[in-house]
Amino acid sequence: MKTLIYYPNFEPPTTEWLKFAILYLDRLESIVPYNREHLISDDYRRLQNETDLVELFSPTDGQGYRATLNAITETEKFLTRPYEFSGLFNRPNVLRDWRNPNTWNYEIHEGKFSYSWIAYCEEQEIGIRTQDGILLSENLAFLYMTHLAKEIAFDRGADIITDNLNYDHYTSFSRGRTPLAQRHQFIKGIIKLKVPQNLNSISLQSLIDFRNRNIELINSFNQQIDLVENAIGNGITEEQFITNYNYTLNTLIAEITNLGINTASIPLGFYALTTNVNVLNYEYAREILAGLGIIHNGYHAIKKSLRDSRNERNCRKYLVRLSHLK
């Protein structure tokens, strides 16, 4: 099971990203100090209590200390050479922004950093302490939280993930963007193609129930994605992935022929069932072959389609079930 450290917020600010996550992520750990767990929303708490998806993680002092040192080192680059580095945040001069109190609209809560971070930000006039932590500009907060997430991920053998696309340049610069980000965009594309309606119109409870009923299939789906990880970077499309888990009428006939069965002996009803369907799902195709008496002793003789591993079969089933999700 893959654990992902989510940042920069306690939880995703929009339900759409979270709804996608319910359908394919293994485990999502949010960075929430123990004394701030009461700030979690009811919906996020429900996911924590009713599924295996969400966990809350309170940073250790060591993780906050190391993240503080790394964030100070990197912030120095922006302060000493603002025009050179500001483009990473799509700004002409981040130093001017960071020193403008009107931009201090993001609070990092105490428990995520060491005291040195507050002292440094106040010394440089790029932030101010608050009762609960420190207030600074959003992109500077993102810089810090990237380093904290990376420290936690390193300790836990995990990876990091964010839903904030406003700072893509900095994410890539800090090596926060990995093939994982591309993978998740690819999976979202598959889900959008398979789910018959907009996820926003499906209730959170329906998705929770769907996940809990299909958790084994979700695990198999992710393992099949693992097999095409390199192909994702080389341009495989979501449609091509889905096609690999479908049957066409011609494919079925070819497989039947390979079993040594004369297609002329196949009942007319077989063609009546399939000629109006360009693409068949795994379960329907298997029912057809079983009805023809082919799936008995000869089941394992079919070269490709029906010689699937358990994960392949479960992946097929999951894609079928996604297509019926409402």
MARDRENDREN-649165 format. One record per residue (C-alpha): residue number from 1; residue in three letters; z, y, x. Coordinates in steps of 0.5 Angstrom, whole numbers. Each point is the difference from the previous one (the first is absolute). Example, Ala and Ser with C-alpha at 12.3 -4.5 7.8 and 13.67 -1.06 7.14 Angstrom:
residues 2
+-------+------+-------+-------+-------+
| gutor | rofi |    pz |    py |    px |
+-------+------+-------+-------+-------+
|     1 |  ALA |    16 |    -9 |    25 |
|     2 |  SER |    -2 |     7 |     2 |
+-------+------+-------+-------+-------+
This chain:
residues 326
+-------+------+-------+-------+-------+
| gutor | rofi |    pz |    py |    px |
+-------+------+-------+-------+-------+
|     1 |  MET |     0 |     0 |     0 |
|     2 |  LYS |    -2 |     7 |     3 |
|     3 |  THR |     5 |     5 |     0 |
|     4 |  LEU |    -3 |     8 |    -1 |
|     5 |  ILE |     5 |     6 |     2 |
|     6 |  TYR |    -2 |     5 |    -5 |
|     7 |  TYR |     0 |     7 |     2 |
|     8 |  PRO |     1 |     6 |    -1 |
|     9 |  ASN |     4 |     1 |    -6 |
|    10 |  PHE |     5 |    -5 |    -3 |
|    11 |  GLU |    -5 |    -3 |    -5 |
|    12 |  PRO |    -8 |     2 |    -2 |
|    13 |  PRO |     0 |     6 |    -4 |
|    14 |  THR |    -5 |    -2 |    -5 |
|    15 |  THR |     0 |    -7 |    -4 |
|    16 |  GLU |    -8 |    -1 |     2 |
|    17 |  TRP |     2 |    -2 |     7 |
|    18 |  LEU |     6 |    -4 |    -2 |
|    19 |  LYS |    -4 |    -4 |    -5 |
|    20 |  PHE |    -5 |    -2 |     5 |
|    21 |  ALA |     5 |    -2 |     4 |
|    22 |  ILE |     3 |    -5 |    -5 |
|    23 |  LEU |    -6 |    -4 |     0 |
|    24 |  TYR |    -1 |    -1 |     7 |
|    25 |  LEU |     5 |     2 |     5 |
|    26 |  ASP |     5 |    -5 |     3 |
|    27 |  ARG |     6 |     4 |     1 |
|    28 |  LEU |     1 |     8 |     0 |
|    29 |  GLU |     7 |     3 |     4 |
|    30 |  SER |     1 |     7 |    -2 |
|    31 |  ILE |     4 |     4 |     5 |
|    32 |  VAL |     6 |     2 |    -4 |
|    33 |  PRO |     7 |     1 |     3 |
|    34 |  TYR |     6 |    -3 |    -3 |
|    35 |  ASN |     3 |     6 |    -3 |
|    36 |  ARG |    -7 |     2 |    -3 |
|    37 |  GLU |    -1 |    -6 |    -4 |
|    38 |  HIS |     2 |     4 |    -7 |
|    39 |  LEU |    -6 |     4 |     1 |
|    40 |  ILE |    -5 |    -6 |    -1 |
|    41 |  SER |    -4 |     0 |    -7 |
|    42 |  ASP |     2 |    -5 |    -5 |
|    43 |  ASP |    -7 |    -3 |     0 |
|    44 |  TYR |     0 |    -1 |     8 |
|    45 |  ARG |     7 |    -3 |    -2 |
|    46 |  ARG |    -3 |    -4 |    -5 |
|    47 |  LEU |    -5 |    -3 |     5 |
|    48 |  GLN |     6 |    -1 |     5 |
|    49 |  ASN |     4 |    -4 |    -5 |
|    50 |  GLU |    -6 |    -4 |    -3 |
|    51 |  THR |    -5 |    -1 |     5 |
|    52 |  ASP |     0 |    -2 |     7 |
|    53 |  LEU |    -4 |     6 |     2 |
|    54 |  VAL |     5 |     5 |     1 |
|    55 |  GLU |     5 |     1 |     5 |
|    56 |  LEU |     4 |     6 |     3 |
|    57 |  PHE |     2 |     1 |     7 |
|    58 |  SER |     5 |     4 |     3 |
|    59 |  PRO |    -2 |     2 |     7 |
|    60 |  THR |     5 |    -1 |     6 |
|    61 |  ASP |     3 |     5 |     5 |
|    62 |  GLY |    -5 |    -3 |     5 |
|    63 |  GLN |    -6 |     1 |    -4 |
|    64 |  GLY |     2 |     7 |    -2 |
|    65 |  TYR |     1 |     2 |     7 |
|    66 |  ARG |    -6 |    -3 |     3 |
|    67 |  ALA |    -4 |     3 |    -5 |
|    68 |  THR |     3 |     7 |     1 |
|    69 |  LEU |    -2 |    -1 |     8 |
|    70 |  ASN |    -7 |    -2 |    -2 |
|    71 |  ALA |    -1 |     6 |    -5 |
|    72 |  ILE |     3 |     5 |     4 |
|    73 |  THR |    -5 |    -2 |     6 |
|    74 |  GLU |    -6 |     0 |    -5 |
|    75 |  THR |     2 |     7 |    -3 |
|    76 |  GLU |     0 |     3 |     7 |
|    77 |  LYS |    -7 |    -1 |     0 |
|    78 |  PHE |    -1 |     4 |    -6 |
|    79 |  LEU |     4 |     5 |     2 |
|    80 |  THR |    -2 |     1 |     7 |
|    81 |  ARG |    -8 |    -1 |    -2 |
|    82 |  PRO |     0 |     2 |    -7 |
|    83 |  TYR |    -8 |     1 |     0 |
|    84 |  GLU |    -1 |    -6 |     3 |
|    85 |  PHE |     4 |    -5 |    -4 |
|    86 |  SER |     0 |     4 |    -7 |
|    87 |  GLY |    -7 |    -3 |    -2 |
|    88 |  LEU |     4 |    -7 |    -1 |
|    89 |  PHE |     3 |     3 |    -6 |
|    90 |  ASN |    -6 |     4 |    -2 |
|    91 |  ARG |     3 |     7 |     1 |
|    92 |  PRO |    -2 |     5 |     5 |
|    93 |  ASN |     7 |     1 |     2 |
|    94 |  VAL |     6 |    -4 |    -2 |
|    95 |  LEU |     5 |     3 |     5 |
|    96 |  ARG |    -1 |     6 |    -5 |
|    97 |  ASP |     1 |    -4 |    -6 |
|    98 |  TRP |     6 |    -4 |     3 |
|    99 |  ARG |     3 |     7 |     1 |
|   100 |  ASN |    -1 |     3 |    -7 |
|   101 |  PRO |     6 |    -2 |    -4 |
|   102 |  ASN |    -4 |     1 |    -6 |
|   103 |  THR |    -3 |    -7 |     2 |
|   104 |  TRP |     6 |    -4 |     1 |
|   105 |  ASN |     0 |    -4 |    -7 |
|   106 |  TYR |     1 |    -7 |     3 |
|   107 |  GLU |     7 |    -3 |     1 |
|   108 |  ILE |     2 |    -5 |     5 |
|   109 |  HIS |     6 |    -3 |    -2 |
|   110 |  GLU |     6 |    -1 |     4 |
|   111 |  GLY |     0 |    -8 |     3 |
|   112 |  LYS |    -7 |     0 |     2 |
|   113 |  PHE |     1 |     4 |     6 |
|   114 |  SER |     5 |     2 |     6 |
|   115 |  TYR |     3 |     7 |     0 |
|   116 |  SER |    -5 |     2 |     6 |
|   117 |  TRP |    -5 |     0 |    -5 |
|   118 |  ILE |     3 |     6 |    -4 |
|   119 |  ALA |     2 |     3 |     7 |
|   120 |  TYR |    -7 |     0 |     2 |
|   121 |  CYS |    -3 |     3 |    -6 |
|   122 |  GLU |     5 |     5 |    -1 |
|   123 |  GLU |    -1 |     2 |     7 |
|   124 |  GLN |    -7 |     1 |    -1 |
|   125 |  GLU |     0 |     3 |    -6 |
|   126 |  ILE |    -4 |    -5 |    -4 |
|   127 |  GLY |     5 |    -3 |    -5 |
|   128 |  ILE |     7 |     1 |    -2 |
|   129 |  ARG |     6 |    -4 |    -2 |
|   130 |  THR |     2 |    -2 |    -7 |
|   131 |  GLN |     6 |    -3 |    -3 |
|   132 |  ASP |    -4 |    -6 |    -1 |
|   133 |  GLY |    -4 |     0 |     7 |
|   134 |  ILE |    -5 |     4 |     2 |
|   135 |  LEU |    -6 |     5 |    -3 |
|   136 |  LEU |    -6 |     1 |     3 |
|   137 |  SER |    -8 |     0 |    -1 |
|   138 |  GLU |    -3 |    -6 |    -3 |
|   139 |  ASN |    -5 |    -2 |     6 |
|   140 |  LEU |     6 |     1 |     5 |
|   141 |  ALA |     4 |    -5 |    -5 |
|   142 |  PHE |    -6 |    -5 |     0 |
|   143 |  LEU |     0 |     0 |     8 |
|   144 |  TYR |     7 |    -1 |     0 |
|   145 |  MET |     0 |    -6 |    -5 |
|   146 |  THR |    -6 |    -3 |     3 |
|   147 |  HIS |     4 |    -1 |     6 |
|   148 |  LEU |     6 |    -3 |    -4 |
|   149 |  ALA |    -4 |    -5 |    -3 |
|   150 |  LYS |    -3 |    -2 |     6 |
|   151 |  GLU |     7 |    -1 |     3 |
|   152 |  ILE |     2 |    -4 |    -6 |
|   153 |  ALA |    -6 |    -4 |     0 |
|   154 |  PHE |     0 |    -2 |     7 |
|   155 |  ASP |     7 |    -2 |     0 |
|   156 |  ARG |    -1 |    -5 |    -7 |
|   157 |  GLY |    -7 |    -2 |     3 |
|   158 |  ALA |    -3 |     3 |    -6 |
|   159 |  ASP |    -6 |     5 |    -1 |
|   160 |  ILE |     0 |     7 |    -3 |
|   161 |  ILE |    -3 |     3 |    -6 |
|   162 |  THR |    -1 |     7 |    -4 |
|   163 |  ASP |    -3 |     2 |    -6 |
|   164 |  ASN |    -1 |     7 |     3 |
|   165 |  LEU |    -7 |     1 |     1 |
|   166 |  ASN |     0 |     8 |     2 |
|   167 |  TYR |     2 |    -2 |     7 |
|   168 |  ASP |    -5 |    -5 |     2 |
|   169 |  HIS |    -2 |     3 |     7 |
|   170 |  TYR |     7 |     0 |     2 |
|   171 |  THR |     2 |    -7 |    -2 |
|   172 |  SER |    -6 |    -2 |     4 |
|   173 |  PHE |     2 |     4 |     6 |
|   174 |  SER |     7 |    -3 |     0 |
|   175 |  ARG |    -3 |    -7 |    -1 |
|   176 |  GLY |     3 |     0 |    -7 |
|   177 |  ARG |    -6 |    -2 |    -3 |
|   178 |  THR |    -2 |    -8 |     2 |
|   179 |  PRO |    -5 |    -5 |    -3 |
|   180 |  LEU |     5 |     0 |    -5 |
|   181 |  ALA |    -2 |     6 |    -4 |
|   182 |  GLN |    -7 |    -2 |     0 |
|   183 |  ARG |     2 |    -7 |    -3 |
|   184 |  HIS |     4 |     3 |    -6 |
|   185 |  GLN |    -6 |     5 |    -2 |
|   186 |  PHE |    -4 |    -6 |     0 |
|   187 |  ILE |     5 |    -4 |    -4 |
|   188 |  LYS |     1 |     6 |    -5 |
|   189 |  GLY |    -8 |     0 |    -1 |
|   190 |  ILE |     0 |    -8 |    -2 |
|   191 |  ILE |     6 |     2 |    -5 |
|   192 |  LYS |    -4 |     6 |    -3 |
|   193 |  LEU |    -6 |    -5 |     0 |
|   194 |  LYS |     4 |    -6 |    -4 |
|   195 |  VAL |     5 |     4 |    -4 |
|   196 |  PRO |    -4 |     1 |    -7 |
|   197 |  GLN |     4 |     7 |    -1 |
|   198 |  ASN |     3 |     6 |     4 |
|   199 |  LEU |     7 |    -2 |     3 |
|   200 |  ASN |     3 |     6 |    -3 |
|   201 |  SER |    -1 |    -3 |    -7 |
|   202 |  ILE |     4 |    -6 |     2 |
|   203 |  SER |     7 |     0 |    -1 |
|   204 |  LEU |     5 |    -1 |     6 |
|   205 |  GLN |     3 |    -5 |    -4 |
|   206 |  SER |    -6 |    -4 |    -1 |
|   207 |  LEU |    -2 |     0 |     7 |
|   208 |  ILE |     7 |    -2 |     2 |
|   209 |  ASP |    -1 |    -6 |    -4 |
|   210 |  PHE |    -7 |    -1 |     2 |
|   211 |  ARG |     3 |     0 |     8 |
|   212 |  ASN |     6 |    -5 |    -2 |
|   213 |  ARG |    -5 |    -5 |    -3 |
|   214 |  ASN |    -5 |     0 |     5 |
|   215 |  ILE |     4 |     1 |     7 |
|   216 |  GLU |    -3 |    -6 |     3 |
|   217 |  LEU |    -7 |     2 |    -2 |
|   218 |  ILE |     1 |     7 |     3 |
|   219 |  ASN |     3 |    -3 |     7 |
|   220 |  SER |    -7 |    -5 |     0 |
|   221 |  PHE |    -4 |     6 |    -1 |
|   222 |  ASN |     3 |     4 |     6 |
|   223 |  GLN |    -1 |    -6 |     4 |
|   224 |  GLN |    -7 |     0 |    -2 |
|   225 |  ILE |    -1 |     7 |     2 |
|   226 |  ASP |     3 |    -2 |     7 |
|   227 |  LEU |    -6 |    -4 |     1 |
|   228 |  VAL |    -5 |     6 |    -1 |
|   229 |  GLU |     4 |     5 |     4 |
|   230 |  ASN |    -5 |     1 |     5 |
|   231 |  ALA |    -5 |     0 |    -5 |
|   232 |  ILE |     3 |     6 |    -4 |
|   233 |  GLY |    -1 |     4 |     6 |
|   234 |  ASN |    -7 |    -2 |     1 |
|   235 |  GLY |    -2 |     2 |    -7 |
|   236 |  ILE |     1 |    -6 |    -4 |
|   237 |  THR |     0 |     3 |    -7 |
|   238 |  GLU |     5 |    -1 |    -6 |
|   239 |  GLU |    -6 |    -3 |    -4 |
|   240 |  GLN |    -1 |    -5 |     5 |
|   241 |  PHE |     7 |    -3 |     1 |
|   242 |  ILE |     0 |    -1 |    -8 |
|   243 |  THR |    -7 |    -3 |     0 |
|   244 |  ASN |     3 |    -5 |     5 |
|   245 |  TYR |     5 |    -2 |    -5 |
|   246 |  ASN |    -5 |    -1 |    -6 |
|   247 |  TYR |    -5 |    -5 |    -2 |
|   248 |  THR |    -7 |     1 |    -2 |
|   249 |  LEU |    -4 |    -5 |    -4 |
|   250 |  ASN |    -5 |    -2 |     5 |
|   251 |  THR |     6 |    -1 |     5 |
|   252 |  LEU |     3 |    -5 |    -5 |
|   253 |  ILE |    -7 |    -4 |    -1 |
|   254 |  ALA |    -1 |     0 |     8 |
|   255 |  GLU |     7 |    -3 |     1 |
|   256 |  ILE |    -1 |    -5 |    -6 |
|   257 |  THR |    -7 |    -2 |     3 |
|   258 |  ASN |     4 |    -1 |     7 |
|   259 |  LEU |     4 |    -5 |    -4 |
|   260 |  GLY |    -6 |    -4 |    -1 |
|   261 |  ILE |     0 |     1 |    -7 |
|   262 |  ASN |    -7 |     1 |    -4 |
|   263 |  THR |     0 |     7 |    -3 |
|   264 |  ALA |    -4 |    -3 |    -6 |
|   265 |  SER |     6 |    -4 |    -2 |
|   266 |  ILE |     4 |     6 |    -1 |
|   267 |  PRO |     1 |     1 |    -7 |
|   268 |  LEU |    -3 |     6 |    -3 |
|   269 |  GLY |     6 |     3 |    -2 |
|   270 |  PHE |     2 |     1 |     7 |
|   271 |  TYR |    -6 |     5 |     0 |
|   272 |  ALA |     2 |     3 |    -6 |
|   273 |  LEU |     7 |     2 |     3 |
|   274 |  THR |    -2 |     3 |     6 |
|   275 |  THR |    -7 |     3 |    -1 |
|   276 |  ASN |     3 |     7 |    -3 |
|   277 |  VAL |     5 |     0 |     6 |
|   278 |  ASN |    -3 |     3 |     6 |
|   279 |  VAL |     7 |    -1 |     4 |
|   280 |  LEU |     5 |    -6 |    -2 |
|   281 |  ASN |     7 |     0 |     2 |
|   282 |  TYR |     4 |    -5 |     4 |
|   283 |  GLU |     4 |    -3 |    -6 |
|   284 |  TYR |    -6 |     0 |    -5 |
|   285 |  ALA |    -5 |    -3 |     5 |
|   286 |  ARG |     5 |    -6 |     1 |
|   287 |  GLU |     1 |    -1 |    -7 |
|   288 |  ILE |    -8 |    -1 |    -1 |
|   289 |  LEU |     0 |    -5 |     6 |
|   290 |  ALA |     6 |    -4 |    -3 |
|   291 |  GLY |    -4 |     0 |    -7 |
|   292 |  LEU |    -6 |    -3 |     4 |
|   293 |  GLY |     4 |    -5 |     3 |
|   294 |  ILE |    -1 |     2 |     7 |
|   295 |  ILE |     7 |     2 |     2 |
|   296 |  HIS |     3 |    -7 |     0 |
|   297 |  ASN |    -1 |    -4 |     7 |
|   298 |  GLY |    -5 |     5 |     2 |
|   299 |  TYR |     4 |     6 |     0 |
|   300 |  HIS |     1 |     1 |     7 |
|   301 |  ALA |    -7 |    -1 |     2 |
|   302 |  ILE |    -3 |     6 |    -3 |
|   303 |  LYS |    -1 |     4 |     7 |
|   304 |  LYS |     2 |     7 |    -1 |
|   305 |  SER |     2 |     2 |    -7 |
|   306 |  LEU |     5 |    -5 |    -2 |
|   307 |  ARG |     2 |    -2 |     7 |
|   308 |  ASP |     5 |     6 |     0 |
|   309 |  SER |     7 |     0 |     3 |
|   310 |  ARG |     6 |     2 |    -4 |
|   311 |  ASN |     0 |     7 |     2 |
|   312 |  GLU |    -8 |     1 |    -2 |
|   313 |  ARG |     1 |    -3 |    -7 |
|   314 |  ASN |     6 |     4 |    -1 |
|   315 |  CYS |    -4 |     6 |     2 |
|   316 |  ARG |    -5 |    -1 |    -5 |
|   317 |  LYS |     5 |    -1 |    -5 |
|   318 |  TYR |     3 |     7 |     2 |
|   319 |  LEU |    -7 |     3 |    -1 |
|   320 |  VAL |    -1 |    -3 |    -6 |
|   321 |  ARG |     7 |     2 |    -3 |
|   322 |  LEU |    -1 |     7 |     3 |
|   323 |  SER |    -6 |     1 |    -5 |
|   324 |  HIS |     4 |    -2 |    -6 |
|   325 |  LEU |     6 |     5 |     2 |
|   326 |  LYS |     1 |     5 |    -6 |
+-------+------+-------+-------+-------+
